[in-house]
Amino acid sequence: MRLTINLASEDYRKTRLIKILLCFFSILLMGVGAWQVQAYLDYQREGHFLKESRLKVEESQRTLEKELRTRGMDASEAGVRAFTTKIGVLNEQIVHKAFSWTLFLNEMESAVPNNISITRLQPKFPEGMITLIGKAISLKDLTQLIIRLEDSQAFSEVFLKDQKTDKEGFVDFTVEFKYRLQRQAVQS
């Protein structure tokens, strides 16, 4: 039998455990530090890339503005707003020109009963909506007008917006509806 004597104290064992833990945490801190350095370098590269991209965009913008100025166009915000307004006006004029009153009135003639008198037609071109103001001899005639408009292929979304009986007994009314054939005429 062999006898082993250990004369080391408990402090020695604690010191050894502390040294192992310190080595472990040192390695862990070095890993975290390396990761931080890598993240910083990536951030620097991304910042450099974004700066180069911004400079390229600014250069392209200057080139475009210069080209627009040589063509007599204003590239400022006010100039772009004015140009957008002009385009809107031109688009509205195109829609107005493409609206066929003859086709519309033919469709209206087939939808309006005999006892209805139309006093005003007001188109809202961008939406394709028409406001119809008129007089009817009776509510029955007004109902017949609304039914005919709804049954027509040319009109949709028919709404009776207002109706009143005047002193003579006639029914004043306002009807709003969408004219479908307007868009087909514009497209063809």
C-alpha positions as CSV (number, residue, x, y, z in Angstrom):
1,M,0.0,0.0,0.0
2,R,1.2,3.3,-0.9
3,L,0.5,6.3,1.2
4,T,0.1,9.8,-0.4
5,I,0.3,12.9,1.6
6,N,-1.0,16.2,0.3
7,L,0.3,19.1,2.2
8,A,-1.5,21.7,0.0
9,S,-4.0,23.9,1.7
10,E,-7.6,24.6,0.5
11,D,-6.5,28.0,-0.7
12,Y,-4.3,26.4,-3.3
13,R,-7.4,24.6,-4.7
14,K,-9.4,27.8,-4.8
15,T,-6.5,29.7,-6.4
16,R,-6.3,27.0,-9.1
17,L,-10.1,27.3,-9.8
18,I,-9.9,31.0,-9.9
19,K,-7.0,30.8,-12.4
20,I,-9.0,28.5,-14.6
21,L,-12.0,30.8,-14.5
22,L,-9.8,33.8,-15.2
23,C,-8.3,32.1,-18.3
24,F,-11.8,31.1,-19.5
25,F,-13.1,34.7,-19.1
26,S,-10.0,36.1,-20.7
27,I,-10.5,33.9,-23.7
28,L,-14.2,34.9,-23.8
29,L,-13.4,38.6,-23.6
30,M,-10.8,38.3,-26.4
31,G,-13.5,36.6,-28.5
32,V,-16.0,39.3,-27.8
33,G,-13.4,41.9,-28.5
34,A,-12.5,40.3,-31.8
35,W,-16.2,40.2,-32.7
36,Q,-16.5,43.9,-31.8
37,V,-13.5,44.8,-33.9
38,Q,-15.0,42.9,-36.8
39,A,-18.4,44.6,-36.4
40,Y,-16.6,48.0,-36.3
41,L,-14.7,47.3,-39.5
42,D,-18.0,46.1,-41.2
43,Y,-19.6,49.3,-40.1
44,Q,-16.8,51.4,-41.5
45,R,-17.0,49.6,-44.8
46,E,-20.7,50.1,-45.0
47,G,-20.3,53.8,-44.1
48,H,-17.7,54.2,-46.9
49,F,-20.0,52.4,-49.4
50,L,-23.0,54.6,-48.4
51,K,-20.9,57.7,-48.7
52,E,-19.7,56.7,-52.2
53,S,-23.3,55.9,-53.2
54,R,-24.5,59.3,-51.9
55,L,-21.8,61.0,-53.9
56,K,-22.8,59.2,-57.1
57,V,-26.4,60.1,-56.6
58,E,-25.6,63.7,-56.0
59,E,-23.4,63.7,-59.1
60,S,-26.2,62.1,-61.2
61,Q,-28.6,64.7,-59.8
62,R,-26.3,67.6,-60.7
63,T,-25.9,66.1,-64.2
64,L,-29.6,65.7,-64.7
65,E,-30.3,69.3,-63.4
66,K,-27.7,70.7,-65.8
67,E,-29.2,68.8,-68.7
68,L,-32.7,70.0,-67.8
69,R,-31.5,73.6,-67.5
70,T,-29.9,73.3,-71.0
71,R,-33.3,72.2,-72.3
72,G,-35.0,75.1,-70.6
73,M,-36.7,73.2,-67.7
74,D,-36.7,74.1,-64.1
75,A,-35.5,71.2,-61.8
76,S,-36.3,73.0,-58.5
77,E,-39.1,71.7,-56.3
78,A,-41.3,74.6,-57.4
79,G,-40.5,73.8,-61.1
80,V,-41.4,70.2,-60.6
81,R,-44.7,71.1,-58.9
82,A,-45.5,73.5,-61.7
83,F,-44.7,70.8,-64.3
84,T,-46.9,68.3,-62.4
85,T,-49.7,70.8,-62.5
86,K,-49.3,71.3,-66.2
87,I,-49.4,67.5,-66.8
88,G,-52.6,67.3,-64.7
89,V,-54.3,70.0,-66.7
90,L,-53.3,68.4,-70.0
91,N,-54.6,65.0,-68.8
92,E,-57.9,66.6,-67.9
93,Q,-58.1,68.3,-71.3
94,I,-57.5,64.9,-73.0
95,V,-60.4,63.4,-71.0
96,H,-62.6,66.4,-71.8
97,K,-61.8,66.0,-75.5
98,A,-62.4,62.3,-75.5
99,F,-65.8,62.6,-73.9
100,S,-68.4,62.0,-76.6
101,W,-71.5,64.1,-75.9
102,T,-73.3,62.6,-78.8
103,L,-72.9,59.1,-77.4
104,F,-73.8,60.2,-73.9
105,L,-76.9,62.1,-75.0
106,N,-78.1,59.1,-77.1
107,E,-77.8,56.9,-74.0
108,M,-79.6,59.5,-71.9
109,E,-82.4,59.8,-74.5
110,S,-83.1,56.1,-74.2
111,A,-83.1,56.2,-70.4
112,V,-85.2,59.3,-69.7
113,P,-89.0,58.8,-69.6
114,N,-91.3,61.3,-71.3
115,N,-92.5,63.0,-68.2
116,I,-89.0,64.0,-67.1
117,S,-87.5,67.4,-67.8
118,I,-83.7,67.7,-67.5
119,T,-82.5,71.2,-66.4
120,R,-78.8,70.6,-65.9
121,L,-76.1,68.0,-66.6
122,Q,-72.8,68.3,-64.8
123,P,-70.0,65.9,-65.6
124,K,-67.1,65.3,-63.2
125,F,-64.6,64.0,-65.7
126,P,-61.8,62.5,-63.6
127,E,-64.3,60.3,-61.7
128,G,-66.7,59.7,-64.6
129,M,-69.6,60.8,-62.5
130,I,-72.5,62.8,-63.9
131,T,-74.9,64.9,-61.8
132,L,-78.4,65.2,-63.4
133,I,-80.8,67.9,-62.1
134,G,-84.4,68.0,-63.4
135,K,-88.1,68.0,-62.8
136,A,-90.6,65.1,-62.9
137,I,-94.4,65.2,-63.1
138,S,-94.6,62.6,-60.3
139,L,-92.6,60.4,-58.1
140,K,-93.6,57.4,-60.3
141,D,-91.8,59.1,-63.2
142,L,-88.7,59.8,-61.1
143,T,-88.7,56.1,-60.0
144,Q,-89.0,55.0,-63.6
145,L,-86.0,57.2,-64.5
146,I,-83.8,55.7,-61.8
147,I,-84.8,52.2,-62.8
148,R,-84.0,52.9,-66.4
149,L,-80.6,54.4,-65.5
150,E,-79.8,51.3,-63.4
151,D,-80.9,48.9,-66.1
152,S,-78.8,50.6,-68.8
153,Q,-75.4,49.2,-69.7
154,A,-74.1,52.8,-70.0
155,F,-74.7,53.9,-66.4
156,S,-73.9,52.5,-62.9
157,E,-73.9,53.6,-59.3
158,V,-77.1,55.5,-59.6
159,F,-78.0,57.6,-56.5
160,L,-81.0,59.8,-55.8
161,K,-79.3,62.7,-54.0
162,D,-82.2,65.0,-53.5
163,Q,-85.9,65.3,-54.2
164,K,-88.5,68.0,-53.3
165,T,-92.0,68.7,-54.4
166,D,-92.4,72.3,-55.5
167,K,-95.5,74.6,-55.2
168,E,-96.9,73.4,-58.6
169,G,-96.7,69.7,-57.6
170,F,-93.6,68.9,-59.7
171,V,-90.8,66.9,-58.2
172,D,-87.4,68.6,-58.3
173,F,-84.6,66.0,-58.1
174,T,-80.9,65.5,-58.3
175,V,-79.5,62.2,-59.4
176,E,-75.8,61.2,-59.6
177,F,-74.5,58.3,-61.6
178,K,-71.4,56.9,-63.2
179,Y,-71.1,56.9,-67.0
180,R,-69.3,53.7,-68.0
181,L,-69.1,54.2,-71.7
182,Q,-66.9,57.3,-71.2
183,R,-63.9,55.2,-70.3
184,Q,-64.5,52.9,-73.2
185,A,-64.6,55.9,-75.6
186,V,-61.3,57.2,-74.1
187,Q,-59.6,53.9,-74.4
188,S,-60.6,53.2,-78.0
